[in-house]
Amino acid sequence: MILSAIESDFLRYLLADGREPGMRLPSLGEISAETGISVGKLREQLEVARMLGLVDVSPRRGLHILPYDFLPAVRLSLMVALSRDRGAFYAYSILRIHLETAFWDEAVALLTTDDKARLTDLVAQAAAKLNQDRIQIPHPEHRAFHLTIFSRLDNPFVHGLLAAYWDAYEAVELNTYTDYSYLRDVWDYHRRITEAICAGEYAAGKQLLTEHMRLLDRLGVAHEGNTAAPARQGAPNALAKE
């Protein structure tokens, strides 16, 4: 019933019983001979499957089935939305905030000692970037900090939705310019959130996360970055990404 709802002949072939991630597929010519579907049609549908992250296409290795990942489909659709209306980032940011809040309790309970050490290291790396003579925006650390907190969830849909937020953040170039005082405040909250997580005080960490969002409201940013952020480029304390 589920396969019959998929319109693509190639996807139905791909998802047929017995085909697992890592498996090498026959050539398009062989699939055409087996299914009676033209090579041209299969090639078009293969490109869709590739964009959705379902197959790897390599001249040397051929076609291989990839493990399921929700991110490529979400990212593709989100980029279309942003290309039509940059303000769509705000709506998606609200979704991301609700996801982080809703899955906080489950996510932090699954974090390992190594995960907590990584959060501590990320806070330290960000502090070093913000305190050196040639200040750098700790965007990679920012992305890794949030995604690490939710990394142990056994839910590919949550992972995909949260990772897509950071891809959108970069697509609208909010990682390029930001306010120094905003960064200092945000990373102070990240430090305190990490300390609460490491101490097992998960409820306190969640409260800090909530306050963290309110802090952004007070700064005139309803979430971590919005479409108004680049307007602060000319401010005395605005930072350009190195």
C-alpha positions, -999 to 999 in steps of 0.1 A, spaced: 0 0 0 28 24 9 48 16 -22 18 21 -44 15 57 -31 50 65 -45 47 77 -80 83 72 -90 90 39 -107 127 40 -97 118 47 -61 94 18 -60 122 -4 -75 147 10 -50 124 3 -20 114 -32 -30 119 -60 -5 155 -72 0 173 -40 -10 191 -26 20 214 4 26 249 -2 12 236 -25 -15 249 -19 -50 222 -16 -77 223 -28 -113 230 -2 -140 201 18 -154 203 -3 -185 199 -35 -165 171 -20 -144 153 -9 -177 155 -44 -191 142 -59 -159 113 -34 -153 104 -23 -189 109 14 -179 129 35 -203 165 45 -194 156 81 -199 127 80 -174 148 61 -149 177 86 -153 153 115 -144 139 96 -114 174 86 -103 183 123 -101 153 129 -78 164 100 -56 199 114 -55 187 148 -44 166 132 -17 198 115 -4 185 80 -11 212 68 -35 249 75 -41 259 79 -77 295 74 -85 312 67 -119 336 43 -103 314 26 -77 281 27 -95 247 31 -77 244 23 -40 215 26 -16 222 51 12 208 49 48 176 69 53 182 106 61 154 131 64 177 161 60 181 162 22 144 164 16 138 190 43 167 211 32 157 211 -5 121 221 3 133 248 28 157 263 3 129 266 -22 108 284 5 137 308 14 143 316 -23 107 327 -26 104 344 8 135 351 29 111 357 58 103 320 58 134 316 79 115 332 109 87 307 107 111 278 105 131 292 134 99 291 156 95 254 146 131 248 157 126 264 190 95 243 198 114 211 187 144 218 210 121 226 239 98 196 233 127 170 230 150 185 256 142 161 284 145 130 263 177 143 245 198 153 275 190 121 294 207 102 266 239 123 265 271 104 273 302 116 292 319 122 259 290 143 247 291 164 278 329 168 274 323 179 238 298 206 249 323 219 274 350 220 247 327 238 223 320 265 249 358 269 255 365 271 217 338 298 213 352 318 243 387 316 227 374 330 194 355 358 211 384 368 234 413 369 210 426 400 194 412 391 160 377 381 170 360 354 150 323 344 150 321 309 165 294 297 141 307 261 136 307 258 174 272 272 176 258 247 152 277 218 168 266 228 203 229 226 196 231 195 174 252 177 199 225 181 226 200 163 204 225 139 187 215 108 207 178 109 199 167 79 179 146 100 156 158 108 121 130 133 116 140 155 145 177 153 134 167 163 99 146 192 110 172 206 134 201 202 110 181 219 82 177 250 105 215 255 105 217 250 68 191 277 64 209 299 89 239 298 67 219 301 34 205 335 46 241 344 57 233 349 94 266 333 102 284 361 84 275 391 105 263 393 141 265 415 172 294 410 196 274 417 227 247 392 215 274 366 210 288 371 245 253 368 260 244 337 240 276 319 248 273 328 285 239 310 283 255 281 265 281 278 292 255 278 319 234 252 300 264 230 297 272 233 334 236 223 342 237 193 319 271 181 333 257 184 368 226 164 359 204 194 365 183 189 334 153 209 345 176 239 352 192 235 318 158 236 302 149 267 321 182 283 309 173 273 273 139 291 277 156 322 292 181 320 263 152 324 238 138 353 259 172 370 258 171 369 221 137 386 221 151 414 243 179 419 218 153 423 191 159 388 177 129 365 182 152 335 176 189 328 171 191 350 140 164 365 119 162 384 86 168 417 103 202 406 117 223 417 87 210 453 91 233 455 122 264 452 100 273 488 104 269 489 141 301 496 161 301 462 178 290 442 147 314 414 136 321 401 101 329 365 99 367 359 94 
